[in-house]
Amino acid sequence: MAALTTDVTEITVIGEDDTGLIANVTSLLFERGINIEDLDQAVRDGVFRMYLAVDTSEMVCTESTLREDLHDLGDDLGLDVQVRFPSDRESQQIAVLVTKESHCLEALFEAWANDELGADIGVVIGNHDDLQPLAEHYDVPFHDIGDDGGQQNEDELLELLAEYDVDLIVLARYMRILSPNVVFRYEDRIINVHPSLLPAFPGAEAYRQALDEGVRVAGVTAHYVTTDLDQGPIITQRAFDVPDDADIDDMKHRGQPLEADALLEAVQLHLNGDVSVHRGRTSVRENGTKYQLGLPDEIDEFTPDRPVDGIGSAVAKDQ
């Protein structure tokens, strides 16, 4: 998705793949005087997704009429159509998805309580109920959508996301993979934190993978979620040393505070509109200097600045 200004209307279309879907939607928009600024479409596992960023400033109908017309078209074609006008994004709602680890959720709650998020945590959704007491402590609704084995009910998940009018989904160590049916509906609006310096060690047991490979430096990555596991656009990263005698508990002790820190900063970047995604990469706007995207600035004093490639400069000094 291309970098966009905040005054565009966003339309997301989801359904079974079929011919003519794009033409039907774009024709409706053209007839109402709406200019399409960006269009992206994809198909995965038989699920069709189209994202459009459009300019509705000169449309010849009201917002409510456009929303109704698009929903009617969706009903006719068997599509789910979501419309987000600029005014819909003025007060953003976050859904946090969790499993059993509390550290990332705790960091998000603390930032929210201190007015450091710029959005509301509207709901916590888990595939186990272990973290329900933490949500209740902050007076936030908690919903358990997992069966006895923790398998998520995605239909229930989508119903909850719609019920709470969610703008951003944060995976706070949520140990389940979301299907295209969910990811496509919230393209570039799902942020996950992974316990490795992606693209190294994707998938499960990332700290174990790092130990098995004997790395000297490990880390964590907050990224946007795509339909490709742990391959979404990277937002923030943190790194830490791995001692010779480190075990899994040591890795978690070093990594978990950084997981919470990287995830929180990625969420703040997104909510503040300071990060955008284009062709699978993130870029940070002019406010980027106030964030720690990777290693802290203090590391520069320990990083050698020479020698660098270029024999000419070395020879010239001897003459």
Solvent accessible surface area in square Angstrom, and as a share of the most:
residue,aa,sasa,rsa
1,M,56,0.25
2,A,28,0.22
3,A,53,0.41
4,L,32,0.16
5,T,92,0.53
6,T,108,0.63
7,D,99,0.51
8,V,4,0.03
9,T,0,0.00
10,E,25,0.11
11,I,0,0.00
12,T,10,0.06
13,V,0,0.00
14,I,4,0.02
15,G,15,0.14
16,E,144,0.65
17,D,79,0.41
18,D,95,0.49
19,T,127,0.74
20,G,40,0.38
21,L,7,0.04
22,I,62,0.31
23,A,59,0.46
24,N,61,0.31
25,V,1,0.00
26,T,32,0.18
27,S,54,0.35
28,L,19,0.10
29,L,0,0.00
30,F,167,0.70
31,E,120,0.54
32,R,53,0.19
33,G,41,0.39
34,I,10,0.05
35,N,93,0.47
36,I,59,0.30
37,E,91,0.41
38,D,29,0.15
39,L,67,0.34
40,D,53,0.27
41,Q,83,0.37
42,A,36,0.28
43,V,71,0.41
44,R,86,0.31
45,D,120,0.62
46,G,45,0.43
47,V,29,0.17
48,F,6,0.03
49,R,7,0.02
50,M,0,0.00
51,Y,11,0.04
52,L,0,0.00
53,A,0,0.00
54,V,0,0.00
55,D,49,0.25
56,T,20,0.12
57,S,93,0.60
58,E,146,0.66
59,M,31,0.14
60,V,114,0.66
61,C,31,0.18
62,T,84,0.49
63,E,78,0.35
64,S,79,0.51
65,T,56,0.32
66,L,0,0.00
67,R,76,0.28
68,E,108,0.48
69,D,32,0.17
70,L,1,0.00
71,H,75,0.34
72,D,72,0.37
73,L,28,0.14
74,G,1,0.01
75,D,114,0.59
76,D,118,0.61
77,L,62,0.31
78,G,59,0.57
79,L,15,0.08
80,D,54,0.28
81,V,10,0.05
82,Q,43,0.19
83,V,9,0.05
84,R,31,0.11
85,F,0,0.00
86,P,44,0.27
87,S,60,0.39
88,D,58,0.30
89,R,42,0.15
90,E,147,0.66
91,S,77,0.49
92,Q,28,0.13
93,Q,45,0.20
94,I,1,0.00
95,A,0,0.00
96,V,0,0.00
97,L,0,0.00
98,V,0,0.00
99,T,11,0.06
100,K,110,0.47
101,E,50,0.22
102,S,46,0.30
103,H,33,0.15
104,C,0,0.00
105,L,0,0.00
106,E,75,0.34
107,A,19,0.14
108,L,1,0.01
109,F,0,0.00
110,E,83,0.37
111,A,2,0.02
112,W,61,0.21
113,A,64,0.50
114,N,96,0.49
115,D,133,0.69
116,E,94,0.42
117,L,4,0.02
118,G,70,0.67
119,A,12,0.10
120,D,62,0.32
121,I,5,0.02
122,G,15,0.14
123,V,0,0.00
124,V,0,0.00
125,I,0,0.00
126,G,0,0.00
127,N,3,0.02
128,H,44,0.20
129,D,79,0.41
130,D,73,0.38
131,L,14,0.07
132,Q,63,0.28
133,P,87,0.54
134,L,41,0.20
135,A,0,0.00
136,E,104,0.47
137,H,142,0.63
138,Y,54,0.21
139,D,130,0.67
140,V,7,0.04
141,P,59,0.37
142,F,26,0.11
143,H,54,0.24
144,D,63,0.33
145,I,4,0.02
146,G,20,0.19
147,D,83,0.43
148,D,155,0.80
149,G,56,0.54
150,G,0,0.00
151,Q,91,0.41
152,Q,17,0.08
153,N,73,0.37
154,E,34,0.15
155,D,98,0.51
156,E,61,0.28
157,L,1,0.00
158,L,27,0.13
159,E,118,0.53
160,L,12,0.06
161,L,1,0.00
162,A,75,0.58
163,E,122,0.55
164,Y,50,0.19
165,D,106,0.55
166,V,10,0.06
167,D,9,0.05
168,L,0,0.00
169,I,0,0.00
170,V,0,0.00
171,L,8,0.04
172,A,0,0.00
173,R,29,0.11
174,Y,11,0.04
175,M,105,0.47
176,R,81,0.30
177,I,120,0.61
178,L,12,0.06
179,S,37,0.24
180,P,20,0.12
181,N,48,0.24
182,V,0,0.00
183,V,1,0.00
184,F,9,0.04
185,R,30,0.11
186,Y,12,0.05
187,E,38,0.17
188,D,13,0.07
189,R,24,0.09
190,I,0,0.00
191,I,0,0.00
192,N,20,0.10
193,V,1,0.01
194,H,10,0.05
195,P,10,0.06
196,S,3,0.02
197,L,55,0.27
198,L,8,0.04
199,P,120,0.75
200,A,44,0.34
201,F,40,0.17
202,P,63,0.40
203,G,23,0.22
204,A,81,0.63
205,E,121,0.54
206,A,3,0.02
207,Y,15,0.06
208,R,114,0.42
209,Q,53,0.24
210,A,3,0.02
211,L,38,0.19
212,D,103,0.53
213,E,123,0.55
214,G,52,0.50
215,V,37,0.21
216,R,159,0.58
217,V,77,0.44
218,A,7,0.06
219,G,0,0.00
220,V,0,0.00
221,T,0,0.00
222,A,0,0.00
223,H,4,0.02
224,Y,4,0.01
225,V,20,0.11
226,T,39,0.22
227,T,35,0.20
228,D,58,0.30
229,L,88,0.44
230,D,15,0.08
231,Q,136,0.61
232,G,5,0.05
233,P,10,0.06
234,I,63,0.32
235,I,10,0.05
236,T,1,0.00
237,Q,44,0.20
238,R,9,0.03
239,A,31,0.24
240,F,21,0.09
241,D,93,0.48
242,V,12,0.07
243,P,48,0.30
244,D,122,0.63
245,D,123,0.64
246,A,16,0.12
247,D,74,0.38
248,I,33,0.17
249,D,105,0.54
250,D,57,0.29
251,M,0,0.00
252,K,81,0.34
253,H,148,0.66
254,R,95,0.35
255,G,0,0.00
256,Q,46,0.20
257,P,82,0.52
258,L,43,0.21
259,E,1,0.00
260,A,12,0.09
261,D,62,0.32
262,A,0,0.00
263,L,1,0.01
264,L,32,0.16
265,E,22,0.10
266,A,0,0.00
267,V,0,0.00
268,Q,37,0.16
269,L,0,0.00
270,H,35,0.16
271,L,18,0.09
272,N,78,0.40
273,G,27,0.26
274,D,5,0.02
275,V,12,0.07
276,S,11,0.07
277,V,7,0.04
278,H,90,0.40
279,R,209,0.76
280,G,48,0.46
281,R,184,0.67
282,T,33,0.19
283,S,62,0.40
284,V,47,0.27
285,R,87,0.32
286,E,147,0.66
287,N,66,0.34
288,G,14,0.13
289,T,136,0.79
290,K,134,0.57
291,Y,26,0.10
292,Q,61,0.27
293,L,67,0.34
294,G,27,0.26
295,L,99,0.49
296,P,54,0.34
297,D,120,0.62
298,E,113,0.51
299,I,69,0.35
300,D,100,0.52
301,E,135,0.61
302,F,150,0.63
303,T,77,0.45
304,P,112,0.70
305,D,124,0.64
306,R,158,0.58
307,P,111,0.70
308,V,122,0.70
309,D,152,0.79
310,G,40,0.38
311,I,139,0.71
312,G,48,0.46
313,S,75,0.49
314,A,55,0.43
315,V,67,0.38
316,A,62,0.48
317,K,160,0.68
318,D,128,0.67
319,Q,178,0.79
